[in-house]
């Protein structure tokens, strides 16, 4: 391994710690994209017994790398992100991936392609968990951090991909119950 290349790769990835997201933590500060990706990867890990037929190492890697493009573009909340934003992020991320040594350029290019196609069960699970992590994080944050449109979005965000699997559907239903209780309590 070329040490300089390795350092360049991990220095790039460190920038995720500096990218803040729209979401807040349970202690009242903006979360970073790195924190989101870390918890998302743990969510996948703790689901491995439910998905023994899937390549869970691949799902966990998808969770870890899915937002690396935000190092370049910053976080754009899902309700503000356009198709053009997604294309630009994908293009810029692909440019970075092409600078990596082999086998990383080939492996990550194939993985991002699979994630974008959302046809494999691994990609569908990563996507469902990604959306559910955001819902849960909002449920953990103080209600004062929510924007008006998020009251409805909390109940609908993640539904499409959560329906792909029975366990993620049940998880979404449980999160919706937490959302309703949170709104009812007003905090």
N, C-alpha and C positions, 0 to 999 in steps of 0.2 A: 504494500500500500504506500502510495505517495503521501507523506505526512502533510505536506502543504495543501494538497487537494482535500484531505480529510478535514483539516482545520477550516478551510474555506466552506465546506459543506456544513459543518456544525456551527460555524459563526453565522451563516445565513439562517439556519434553523433557530438560533438563539433569539433572533429578532422577533419571533412569535411571542416572546415574553413581553415585548414592548408594544404590541398591537392590542389596544383595548377594544372590547366589544361593547355593544349596546347594553348587554346584560350586566346586572349587578350581582355581587356575591351576597351571601346571607349576612355578612358583616357590614354591608353598605358601600362597598367600593366597586368600581368597574372591574369586571374580570378581564383577564388577558385571553387572547386566542390560545396560547399555550395551555392555560388552565382548562379551557373548554376541551381541547384535544386530549389532554391527559385524563380528565374524568370520563370522556367519551370512550377512550381506550379501555379504561377500567370497567365501564358498563359492558363493553363487548366481552371482556375477559370473564366477568361474572355471569355471562349468558352461555358460556361454552358447554355446560351440561345440557342445555336446552337445544343446542344445535350441533350435536356430535357428528352429524353428516356433512357439516360445512367445514371449510378450511378457516378455522378461527384465527390462526396466525395472520392470514391474509386480511381478515376483517379488522383485526387489531391494527395492522399496519395501515389500512385504509383510514381508520379513525385518527391515527397519529399524523398522517400526511395530508389529510383532506383539505386543510385550510392553509397550507404553506404559501399559496398564492397571495394570502393577505399580508405577507411580509412585504410584498411589492405594492399592493393596492390599498392596504388597510382594510378594516372591517366595514362592510356595507350591510346594514341590517336587512334581513330577508324581505321585509315589507318595503324597502327602498331599492333593492337590487334589481336591475333590469337585465334582460337577456344580453344586451350590449355589454353591461358590466361583467357578466359571467364569461362572455367570450373574450373580453380583454384580459381578465384575470387568468383564464386558461391559456391564452396565447403567451402572456408574459411568464407564467409558470413553466410552460413548455420550453421557452427560451432558456430559462435557468436549468431545467432538467438536461437539456442538450449539452450543457457545459460540464456535466458530471462525467467521471470516468466509467467505463464498463466494469461491472455489469449493471451499475445503477441506472444509467440512462435507459437501457433496454427494459429493465425490470419496472422502473417507475413509469416509463411511458406506457407500458402495457397495463399497469395497474390503474393509472389515471384514465386510460381509454375504457377499461372495464367499469370504473366508477361512473364515468360520464354516460355510458350506455345504459346503466341501471337494469341490466337483463339478468345477471347472475344473482343467485340467492345471497351470495356474500355482499355484493354491491347494494342490494335491496336492504339487507340487515344493517349495514353501515349507515345507509341513508335514514332508515327508520330511527335508529339510535341517535344519530346526529340531531334530528329534529326533536326527538323526545328529550334529549339532554337540555336543549334550549328551553323547552316547556318547563321541565323540572327546575331549571335554574331560576326562571321567572317566579315559579311558585315559592322558591326559597328566599327570594329577594323581597324587600319591603314593598308593599303595594304602592307606596308613594313614588316608586321608581318607574311604575308602569305608565305608558302613554294611553290616552283614551281608547285608541283602536286595539290595544292589546287585550282588553277584557274579552272581546270576541275571538281574537286571534289565538289566545291561549286554549280555547276549546276546539279550534279547528286545525291549528298547526300540527303537522305530523300525522294526521289521520290517514292520508292516502297510503303512505309506506307502512304505517303501523298495522294496517289491515292485511299486509302480506303474510303475517305470521300470527298465530294465536297468542303467543306470549307477549308480543309487542302490542297487539290489540288490547289485551288485558292491562298492560302497563299504561297505555294511553287512557283507558277508562279510569284507572285509579288516579292518574294525574288530573284528569278532568274533575273528579270528585274533590281532589285537593284544591283545584282552582276555584270551584264553586264555593267551597268552605272558606277559602281565603277572601273571596269577594264578599261573602256574606258577613264575615267578621270585620271586614274593612281594614285589614292589615296584612 
